[in-house]
Amino acid sequence: MDGNAGEVANQVCPQTVVAEVTRRCGNHHPTVWGDHFLAYAHLSGANEWEKKQHEHLKEEVRKMLEMSPSKSLQTLDLINAIQCLGIAYHFEHEIEESLACIYSCYDQLNAEADETDLHLVALRFRVLRQHGYYVSSHVFRKFTDDQGNYNKALVSDVQGLLSLYEATQFRVHNEEILDEAVNFTTTHLKLLLLTLSNSFAMKISNALKYPINYTMVTVATRKYLSFYQEDKAHDDVLLNFAKLDYNILQKMHKSELCDITRWWKELDFAKALPFTRDRVVELYFWSLSM
């Protein structure tokens, strides 16, 4: 027994062979950004003047919302502009209060005999649906004939057509009156593009190409700033606040991307994980948009 035990003990144990795992390289295109965002290491956010001006203008816009007549077109236009300019997140409470008030008497407002302003009716419908209020699309029947076709006289109301087109983007299943409105507005807005001034034509072209419910606020804001500035009826306080807010946010995004880019490069993931895509900037943008 002892001899056999010793013989066994003296036997050489075979080494465990570990197979090397070779991952397939994805051959993905390298990042197009490179070290671009490392150049923003000096950014430290808004300076003191910007902070004070930002707070001052924000309070001015808040007063505009509070003083605007409830249930009026002026209030709806203001809320719509605030949303499109990407600054609605500062005034969520005020906007919600206004819309709750409008929704509470929605049927009464649309039942009024002189309520024939297509822009007002469509804007009210769209803004309420955008915020989760289910309102009836029957309000558009007053703009159709007995066969359900939209009145030809509406063709000359460019702003009304655009507002109706944007309202149709929030239609639900079996809303035939809005399905018809999509065809009607799209056809006539395209025809009107050749006869309008550059700024308004660009606004309509952009609306047709990028429907309002499919756009990212981050991207849409930059375009709308240009459209709003060209509008002769724009409000300077609102425009200046939107520009300042946008620029402050851009500084913050650049600073964050600088930190993320540095972290990504220090970990050297691009070389350590060659089978993955080097798309850290795009991932940042995607998460921001969501």
N, C-alpha and C positions, 0 to 999 in steps of 0.2 A: 504493500500500500504506500509506504513512504517513498520507495523508489519510483513508483509510478507517478506519485504526486510531484516529486522533484523533477521528473522528466517533463511533465506537463508544464511546470513552472518555468523551465528553461526554454520552452518553445517561444519563438519570436512571433508576436501578434502582428498580423497584417495591418498596414496603414490604411486608414479610411481615405478613399479618393473622392475629393470634392470636385464635381464638374463645374467648370467655369460657365456662368450664364452670360450669354452674349445677346443683348437686346438689339432688335432691329432698329436701325436709325431711320427716323421719319423723313429725313432730307427736307425739312420744312424751311421756308424762306426765313432768313434771319430778320429780327425786328428792324423796322424802318426808323425807329426812334433813336437807337444808339444811346449816346450820353446826353441827348438833347436836354432833358429835364434836370440834369445835374447843374446846369447853368443858373437855376433858380434858387440855389442854396442861400442867397442873400435875402430872399423875400421873407418878410416878417409879418405879413398880413396888413391890414389897414393901418394907416398912420393916424395920429391924433385928430388932424383936421378932417380926414375922411370919416372917422367915427362920429365926430360931432355933427358933421353935415348930414351923415346918414341918419342919425337919430332925429335931427331937426326935420328933414324931408319926410321921414316915415310918419312923424306926428302930423305933418301937414296933410299927407295922403289919408291918414286915419280920420282927420277932421272932415275931409271931403266926403268920405264914406258915411260918416255919422250925420252930416248936414244935408246930404243928397235926399231929395224927396222920395219917400218909400213908394214902391210899386211903379215908379216912373221910368221912362226910357233913359233918362239921364243916369239913373242908378244902374240899370242893366248895362249901358255902354261903359260906365266906369268899372263895374265888376269884370266885364269882358276884357277891357284894356289891361286891368291889373293882372288878370290870369295870363293873357297872351304875352305880357311883358315879364312874366316869370317871377313876380313879387307877391303872388297871392298867399304864400306861406307866412307872410308877416301879418296878414289880416284875416286869418281863417275864422275867428269868432265873429267879426263884423260882417263878413260875407255870408256866413251861415245864418245870422240873425235876419239879414235883409231877404235872403231867399226863402226862409221859413215864413216870413211875412207875405211875400209874393205868392207862395204856394197856397197859403191859407185862403186866399181869395182868387185863385187862378181861374176857376170857372166863371166867377162873377166878372172879372176883368175882360175875359174873352167874349162874354155874352153881350157886352155893350155894343149898341148898334153902330157907333162911329169908330169901332175898333177895326179899321181896315188898313192899318200900316203893316205891311208884310214884314218889314225889317223888325219892328217891335214884337210882333206875334212869333216870328221864327226865332228871334234872339231869346225871348223869354222861355220858349219851349226848350231850346238847346241848352241854355245855361242851367235850367232846372234839372233836365235829364242828366247833364254832365255831373251834377252833384247828387245823383241817386234818387231824385224825385220822379216817380212815374206819373207823367201827365199825359192826357189824351191827345192823340194826333188829329182828332176830329176838328180841332180849332182851325185846320187848314181848309176845311170844306167851304168856307166863305169865299175862298179864292178860286173855286172851281165852278164849272157849269153843270148842267143837269147830267151830262155824260161822264162827269168825273175828270174832265180835262181842265188844266189850269188856264185861267183867262189870259188871252193874248196881250191884254193891256199891261200885264206884269213885266213884259219884255223890256219896257223902258225904265223899270225900277231896278237899276244895277245893284245897289246896295241890298235891296230886298231879295233879289235873286241869290246873291252871295250868302246872305244870312239863311235863306231857305236851304241852299245846298249844304251848308254846314250843319243845319238842323237834321237833315236826312242821314247824316253819319251816325246818328244815335237812334235810328229806327230799330224796331224789333220785328220778329216774325209776324207775317200776315198783316203788315201795315201797308196796304196797297196804295193809299193816298201818298205815302212817302216814297214808295217805290216809283210811282209815277213822277214824283217831284225830282227824283234823281235824274231821270232822263230829260225832263223839261229844263231844269236848271243847267245841267251839264252842256246840253246842246246850245242853249242861248248864251251862256257865259263864254263858250269857245268862240261863238260868232262875234261877241262884243269885244273880244280881246284886240281885234284889229282897229277898233274905233276909239279906244280909250287912251288916256294919258299914260305915260310910261310907269309912273309909280303905282297907280291903281291897277293897271294891266299886269304888272309884276305880282301884285298881291293876289289877284284872281288866279293867275297862272300857278303860283305857289300853292294856293288852296286846292286847285284841281290835281296837282301833282302829288301833294302831300296832305291828304285829308286830316282834318283837325284831330280826330280820335286815334290816328296812327303816328303822330309826331311825338318826339321826345321834347319835353319842356326845355331841356338844356340846349338843344339845337334850334328849336323853333323860336326861342327868345331872341337870339341874335338876328334872325331874319326880320322878326316883327318889329324890333327896335328901328330898323331902317324904314319900314312901311309906316310906322307910327310917326316918325319924325317928319316924313314927307306929307303927312295929313295936315292940312291947314287948320283943322279943328283940334289939333293935339293940345294937351295941357302941359305946360313947361315944367311944373312942379313934378308931375307924374313921370315925365320923360327923364328929367334930371335924376330923380330917385332911382328909376329903373337902370339907368346907365351906371350910376355909382354902385348900386347893389351888384350889378353884373360884373363890374371890374373888381370889386372886392372878392366876389366868389371865384373869379378867375385866378386871383393871387393865391387864394387858399388851395385851389385845385393844383396849381403849379407847384406850390410848396409841398403838398402831400405827395405828388408824383416824384418830386425830387427825393424825398425820404424813401419812397417805395423802390425807386430805381436804384438808389444806393444799397438798400437792403438786398435787392435781387442780385446785384452784381457781387456783393460780398459773399453771398452764398454760392455764387457761380453755378446757378442752376442750368444755365444754357449749355454748359459743357458737361456737367454732372448728369444731366438728364437729356441727352441728345434726341431721345425719341419723343419728346414733348415739344409743344409750340412755345416759342419765346414771345408771349403776347401779354405781358403784365400791364402795359398801358391800356390796351383794348379791354382787358378784364376790369380795370379800374373804371373805365368809361361805362362799361356795361352795368356794373353794380351801381354806379352813380345814377344812371338813367332809370334803373329799376326803383 
